[in-house]
């Protein structure tokens, strides 16, 4: 994702697809509004994308129409293709930066966090429409889906709590999974640690 710098710079915020081997640009999509400072991106298995963002530098953050955003792309490769920013009254609750984003593959639901708005929002990736939201978690930050797609992890709060939610119902699997977890940042990732990796770690430790 390319934030575009300040609004006065004239640069266009965009999302770029780059071939890892050749380092060639495959596709670059601008956003439907120049007010976006593009942030984290989540890619679904079918290639569709969701991007969360903060307002561009140079905007008056005190104005209610200046807020974080979430934008979607669903495979359009035409000459006018772009990342389409979501609309609606909920956007005013997405104050400042909309920070983290994840896709739940079985339902096609995109989860996004807006810390300053104390908001977790849920979106339909196919249509870009909001399906629901909750303000039950203070300053929600990181969000991630487990590898088996059965758990939604969410970091939030002053004490770096980590909640585990049901990604179908968005209800907590436990009141609080961890307190003082040190997972207060915006990057949560589930990893599969197989025997090969663990053997490698042991070998490094022995050496």
N, C-alpha and C positions, 0 to 999 in steps of 0.2 A: 504494500500500500504506500502511496505517495501523498503526503499531506498537502503539498503545494506551497508551504510557507505562509507568509502573511497575505491577507486579502489584497494588499496594495502591490504585491509582487507581480501580479499578472499571470503567475503560474497556475495551471489547472490541476486540481487534485484528481488522482486516478488510482486504478488498480492495474498492475502489470503482471502478465504471465510470461515467465522466462524459461527457456529450455536449459536444464541444468548442465547438459553435456556441451552444447555449442555456445551457450550463454546468449543466444539470439532471442530477441523480443518476439513473442508469439502473438500477444494481444495486449492492448492497453485500452481500458475503458474509463472515460471520465464519469463524474457524478452528475446527477440531474440538477444539483445546486452547487454553486461555487462557494457556499458558506461552510463546506465540510472540510475538516482536518482529519483525513482518514486514519483509522487506527487498526485494531485487530480484525482479522479475517478468519472465517470458518468456511471450509469447502466440503460440500456433501459428496457422497460416493458417486453421484451422477454428474458431478462437476458444477452444480449450482453453488452460488456463493452468497454469503452475508457478511457485511462489513459494518462495524460500529465506529463511531467517530465523535470527536469534540468539535466545537465551533472553531472556525478559522481565527488565527491571530488578527487583531485589528477590529474585531466586532465588539460591540458594547454588551458585555456579559450581563449587565443589569436589566436588559430588555427581555421581556417574557418570550419573544419570538426567537431569541437566540438560545439554542439548547443543543444537547447532544442529539445524535441521530442513528438510525440503522437503515442500511440500504441493501438492495437485493439485485442479483443477476441470475437469470434462468436460461442461459444458453444462447441468447440472441447474439449472432455474430454479424449482423447487418451493419452498414456504414454508420447508422445512427444509434448503435447499441450503446448503452450506458448503465451505470449502477443507479437504480431507481430508489430514491429516498422515500421511506415510509411517511405517511401523512396521518393526521388525526389529532384529537384533543390530547391523547396520551403523551404526545411529543413534548408538551410543556412541562410534564413531570420528569422528563429525561434531562434534568438540569446539568449544565456544564458538560462533562465528558461521559459518553456512554462507553464503558470500559472493556468488558469482556464478552465473548460470544462463543456459542457452541451449538452444534446441530445434533439432534436426536434422530438417528436414521429411521427407526421403525415407525415413528409418527410424522416425520418431516417437520418437527417443531424446532424453531430456533430460540435459544435462551440468551437474553442479554441483560447486563447489569448496568445500572446508573447510580453510582455511589452517592452523589450529592442529592439525588432525588429519593434516596432510600428505596429504589425501585428495581424489581426483577420483572422483566416483561417476556412474554411468550408469543411467538410469531409463526404464522404459516409460511414456510419457505416457498411453496408453490404460488401463493397469491400475494404475499407481502402484507397480509392483514394481521392485526393483533388478535390473539386468541384469549388473552388474559394477562393479569399482572398481580403482583403482591408487594406490599410495603411492610411485610412482617419481619424483614431482616435489615438491621441498621447498616448503612454504608456497604451494601453488597459489592464485592470486587471480582474475585476470580470465579470462573464456572467451567466445569468439565464433565464429560460423559464417560462412564466406565467402559472398558473394552467390550464387555458383554451387553452394553446398552441398558443395563438394569438399574444404574445408580447415577444420579445427578449430584455432583459435589459442588458446594457453594461456600466460599470464604466470605466472612462479613464481621462487622462489629469491632468495638474498641479493644477486645481481648483476643482478636484473631481467631474467632470461632470458626469451626468447619462443620457445616451441616450436610447431611446426606438426605436427598429427596428422591421420591419416586418419580421418574421422568414421564410417566403416563398421567399421574394425578396431581403432580407438583406438590404433594404433601410430604412432610418430613417422615423419614424412616425412623428417626430418633429425635428427641427434642434438641439435643446438641450432641454432635458426634465427638467433638473435641473442643476444649477451651485452652487458650494459650498455645495454639497449635503452630504458631510462627508461619502459617500459610496465609498471611494477610495481603499478599500481592495479587496482581491481576493474572498471573500465569499459573494455572493448575493443569497438570498433565497426568494421565494414567499411563503407566508403563507395564509391559509384560516382561518380567524378569525370569528368563528361562534358565535351565541348568548350565548351559554354555556360558552365559554371562556371569553367573555366580562363580563358575570354575575360573573364569578369567580374573575375577576380582581376587579370589584366593591366591592365584598364581602371582599376581602383582604384589599382594601383601607379603607373601613368602620371600619374594625377591628383594 
